[in-house]
Amino acid sequence: MLPIAKVAERVRQYIPGMEGKKRVLAVSAPTQVNPVSVLLVCALARASSGPVLFLSVDRPNDTLSRMINRHCSSGPNILFPNKYQDPPKAREVNCASSLFAPKLLVETVGLLSSTESKGSTIVLGNLSTLAFYNSNDRIKEFMAKLGEFCNSGAVGRLVIVMDRNAQYLYALAKEFSELEIDLSE
């Protein structure tokens, strides 16, 4: 496992190579999935002209907010996945977290892509965690829906962060992606 400072350096090196890629898979060590996700969110927010949406499956909002506040230039707009909520404010980073149901994740992406966030970058943190709460078929449907958002232009780029331990999901994410970056070794 790489020290986190080395991972941060690698993230910065990979950002230019992501240009023009709509679907990216970032593989990290299992214990570094969340820090890698935050590093990617902040690096992409600095490099991009548009906002970044961070969908986190397994972290509470206050923890994410503190991590992103510490590493990004402006605090995140924390969102709750509810299609009846007010549209999100324009921010450098939007976070929707503690989501365990793919349907809620997709609704959140749909809500955001219908606002100023259209064409934004999405970082999906810790895809592997969805396997604890959902069937492989449900996750495959979710990935297909995210692919539709990418193809329609509603989302500019999707970056999936995960480890290799969930072999079926890793194979699915690898098949889905145009580029794989390895931040694990």
C-alpha positions as CSV (number, residue, x, y, z in Angstrom):
1,M,0.0,0.0,0.0
2,L,1.3,3.4,-1.0
3,P,1.6,6.2,1.6
4,I,-1.2,8.8,1.0
5,A,1.2,11.5,0.0
6,K,2.4,9.2,-2.8
7,V,-1.2,8.5,-3.8
8,A,-1.9,12.3,-3.9
9,E,1.1,12.7,-6.2
10,R,-0.1,9.9,-8.5
11,V,-3.6,11.4,-8.6
12,R,-2.1,14.7,-9.8
13,Q,-0.1,12.9,-12.5
14,Y,-3.2,11.0,-13.8
15,I,-5.5,14.0,-14.1
16,P,-4.2,15.1,-17.5
17,G,-4.5,11.5,-18.9
18,M,-8.2,11.6,-17.9
19,E,-8.9,14.4,-20.4
20,G,-11.4,13.2,-23.0
21,K,-12.2,10.0,-21.1
22,K,-15.9,9.8,-20.0
23,R,-15.6,6.7,-17.8
24,V,-12.6,6.2,-15.5
25,L,-11.9,3.4,-13.0
26,A,-9.6,4.4,-10.1
27,V,-8.4,1.3,-8.1
28,S,-7.1,1.8,-4.6
29,A,-6.1,-0.2,-1.6
30,P,-9.2,-1.2,0.4
31,T,-8.2,1.0,3.3
32,Q,-7.6,4.0,1.1
33,V,-10.8,4.1,-0.9
34,N,-12.2,7.1,0.9
35,P,-9.1,9.2,1.0
36,V,-8.4,8.5,-2.7
37,S,-12.0,9.5,-3.5
38,V,-11.5,12.8,-1.7
39,L,-8.1,13.4,-3.4
40,L,-9.8,12.8,-6.8
41,V,-12.7,15.1,-6.0
42,C,-10.4,17.9,-5.1
43,A,-7.9,17.4,-8.0
44,L,-10.7,17.2,-10.5
45,A,-12.4,20.3,-9.1
46,R,-9.2,22.2,-9.5
47,A,-8.5,20.9,-13.0
48,S,-12.1,21.2,-14.3
49,S,-14.2,24.1,-15.5
50,G,-17.3,22.5,-14.1
51,P,-18.5,21.3,-10.7
52,V,-17.8,17.9,-9.2
53,L,-20.4,15.7,-7.7
54,F,-19.2,13.2,-5.1
55,L,-21.5,10.2,-4.6
56,S,-20.4,8.3,-1.5
57,V,-22.0,5.1,-0.5
58,D,-20.7,4.6,3.0
59,R,-19.6,7.8,4.7
60,P,-21.6,10.3,6.8
61,N,-22.0,13.8,5.5
62,D,-20.0,15.6,8.3
63,T,-17.0,13.4,7.8
64,L,-16.9,14.0,4.0
65,S,-17.5,17.7,4.5
66,R,-14.5,18.0,6.9
67,M,-12.3,16.0,4.6
68,I,-13.2,18.0,1.5
69,N,-13.1,21.3,3.3
70,R,-9.5,20.4,4.4
71,H,-8.4,19.4,0.9
72,C,-10.4,21.5,-1.6
73,S,-10.5,25.3,-2.0
74,S,-14.1,25.7,-1.0
75,G,-16.5,23.8,1.2
76,P,-18.8,21.3,-0.4
77,N,-22.5,21.7,-0.9
78,I,-23.9,18.7,1.0
79,L,-27.0,17.2,-0.6
80,F,-29.6,14.7,0.4
81,P,-31.0,12.5,-2.3
82,N,-34.6,13.7,-2.5
83,K,-36.1,14.7,-5.9
84,Y,-38.4,17.1,-4.1
85,Q,-35.6,19.2,-2.6
86,D,-34.6,22.6,-3.8
87,P,-32.1,22.5,-6.6
88,P,-28.5,22.5,-5.4
89,K,-26.5,25.7,-5.2
90,A,-23.7,26.2,-7.7
91,R,-20.6,25.0,-5.9
92,E,-17.2,23.6,-6.8
93,V,-18.0,20.3,-5.1
94,N,-21.4,18.8,-4.3
95,C,-21.7,15.7,-2.1
96,A,-24.4,13.2,-1.8
97,S,-23.5,10.6,0.8
98,S,-24.6,7.7,3.0
99,L,-26.5,6.3,0.0
100,F,-27.0,2.6,-0.1
101,A,-29.7,2.3,-2.8
102,P,-28.7,2.6,-6.4
103,K,-32.2,4.1,-7.2
104,L,-31.4,7.1,-4.8
105,L,-28.0,7.5,-6.4
106,V,-29.5,7.7,-9.9
107,E,-32.2,10.1,-8.8
108,T,-29.6,12.3,-7.3
109,V,-27.5,12.3,-10.5
110,G,-30.7,13.0,-12.5
111,L,-31.6,15.9,-10.2
112,L,-28.2,17.4,-10.5
113,S,-27.9,17.0,-14.2
114,S,-31.1,19.0,-14.7
115,T,-29.5,22.0,-12.9
116,E,-26.4,24.1,-13.4
117,S,-24.4,20.9,-12.7
118,K,-25.1,19.5,-16.2
119,G,-21.9,18.1,-17.7
120,S,-20.2,17.9,-14.3
121,T,-17.8,15.2,-13.2
122,I,-19.1,12.6,-10.9
123,V,-16.8,10.7,-8.5
124,L,-18.5,7.5,-7.2
125,G,-16.7,6.6,-4.0
126,N,-16.4,2.9,-2.9
127,L,-18.6,1.1,-5.5
128,S,-17.7,-2.1,-3.7
129,T,-19.8,-1.2,-0.6
130,L,-23.0,-1.3,-2.7
131,A,-22.5,-5.1,-2.8
132,F,-23.3,-5.3,0.9
133,Y,-26.8,-3.9,0.3
134,N,-27.7,-4.8,-3.3
135,S,-27.6,-7.7,-5.7
136,N,-25.2,-7.8,-8.5
137,D,-28.0,-7.4,-11.0
138,R,-29.2,-4.2,-9.2
139,I,-25.7,-2.8,-9.3
140,K,-25.4,-3.7,-13.0
141,E,-28.6,-1.8,-13.7
142,F,-27.2,1.1,-11.8
143,M,-24.0,1.1,-13.8
144,A,-26.1,1.0,-17.1
145,K,-28.1,4.0,-15.9
146,L,-24.9,5.9,-15.1
147,G,-23.7,5.0,-18.6
148,E,-26.8,6.5,-20.1
149,F,-26.1,9.8,-18.2
150,C,-22.6,9.8,-19.6
151,N,-23.8,9.1,-23.2
152,S,-26.5,11.7,-23.0
153,G,-24.1,14.5,-22.0
154,A,-25.9,15.0,-18.6
155,V,-22.6,13.9,-17.0
156,G,-19.2,15.0,-18.4
157,R,-17.1,12.3,-16.8
158,L,-17.7,9.5,-14.3
159,V,-14.8,8.3,-12.0
160,I,-15.5,5.1,-10.1
161,V,-13.3,4.5,-7.1
162,M,-13.0,1.0,-5.7
163,D,-10.7,-1.8,-4.6
164,R,-10.3,-5.1,-6.4
165,N,-11.7,-7.3,-3.6
166,A,-15.3,-7.4,-5.0
167,Q,-14.3,-9.4,-8.1
168,Y,-17.6,-9.3,-9.9
169,L,-18.0,-5.5,-9.4
170,Y,-14.4,-4.9,-10.3
171,A,-14.9,-6.9,-13.6
172,L,-18.1,-4.9,-14.2
173,A,-16.5,-1.6,-13.5
174,K,-13.4,-2.5,-15.7
175,E,-15.7,-3.4,-18.6
176,F,-17.6,-0.1,-18.1
177,S,-14.5,2.1,-18.1
178,E,-12.4,3.6,-20.8
179,L,-9.4,4.1,-18.6
180,E,-8.2,2.3,-15.4
181,I,-5.8,4.1,-13.1
182,D,-4.1,2.1,-10.4
183,L,-3.5,4.0,-7.1
184,S,-3.0,0.9,-5.0
185,E,0.6,0.0,-5.5
